[in-house]
């Protein structure tokens, strides 16, 4: 079946540190891959996505590359800010129209100044 | 353009009571999804509407949960009777076009349900 595994948190960093949140997936076919973020007190927001192998999604300084050979979609940011503190969810949709998202458990990131 | 809205934002009820959650999708979005996150676990799919029709309800946990989408606009999710394990955050999401699996889903802020 389809599943997403992401690193357990919480992740605690100092401002300007480098961030990596690992995400691997299991899927049949060619899924689309997503990172969603939930800031405190808010709903889920799409952070970035990639729809085919070797695509790189990027937004707000965050990047993730769709690696089919390693079935991974790791999230990275070169220099985190306090405002990046949030819960990050890796997710996929299988290659079917109108299919629901399959999420990982979420990783809580806390950035201190 | 207004985003996905959900009501109420929080609900605290006793075991055995009934609760109804509401979701208003982005105007013009045919697809509407319900998801749930139980404490510390994954966000899990509950069901998917295309307009007023249930496209996929494979994630509904049991028959205490009833979802409707009258007229293909807003949706309600009723839990009756509520049990302790129903506690969690219920998210609603909508997307525009059924024709492509690349369509982005936009999420509401969620309803936090606590069953005592």
Interface residues (C-beta under 8 A of the other chain):
Chain A: X4 X32 X36 X42 X43 X44 X45 X46 X49 X51 X89 X91 X93 X94 X95 X96 X97 X98 X99 X100 X101 X102 X103 X104 X105 X106
Chain B: X3 X4 X6 X31 X33 X35 X40 X41 X42 X43 X44 X45 X48 X50 X55 X56 X59 X91 X93 X98 X99 X100 X101 X102 X103 X104 X105 X106 X107 X108 X109 X110
